[in-house]
Amino acid sequence: MKPTSIKVGDKFIKPKVPNIVWIVNRLVNLPGLPPHAELKVQGNLERPQKMMMSLGALTDPRMFHRIEDR
């Protein structure tokens, strides 16, 4: 999977925590760094969780798996 194939709305899980679905909220280009995505946890949580992850990490199957709609 090429990093450029990642788009807003794509869903990922971490292999060791498959019950939490992360959704690409936006794509970010930070000066001097590789392209990143802002991810948010799917669902209605009391405290929404977000994180920034490089697109390279999202395409690494040891770190994330892309999933279809759940």
WOJO-V720991 format. One record per residue. N is the residue number from 1. D_LAST is the distance of its C-alpha to the last C-alpha in Angstrom with 2 decimals. Layout:
BEGIN
N D_LAST
N D_LAST
END
This chain:
BEGIN
1 20.51
2 22.80
3 22.22
4 22.91
5 19.88
6 17.65
7 17.06
8 15.98
9 12.31
10 11.38
11 8.94
12 10.56
13 11.09
14 14.63
15 15.64
16 17.57
17 15.02
18 11.65
19 10.56
20 10.83
21 8.59
22 11.20
23 11.22
24 14.43
25 16.45
26 19.59
27 21.64
28 24.94
29 28.21
30 30.37
31 34.05
32 34.99
33 31.48
34 28.93
35 26.13
36 23.49
37 20.16
38 19.58
39 16.22
40 14.96
41 12.74
42 9.74
43 10.86
44 14.33
45 16.53
46 20.28
47 20.90
48 18.32
49 18.30
50 18.89
51 20.28
52 21.90
53 21.38
54 23.26
55 21.62
56 23.47
57 21.77
58 18.27
59 19.46
60 20.98
61 19.08
62 20.94
63 19.30
64 15.77
65 13.39
66 11.47
67 7.98
68 6.40
69 3.79
70 0.00
END
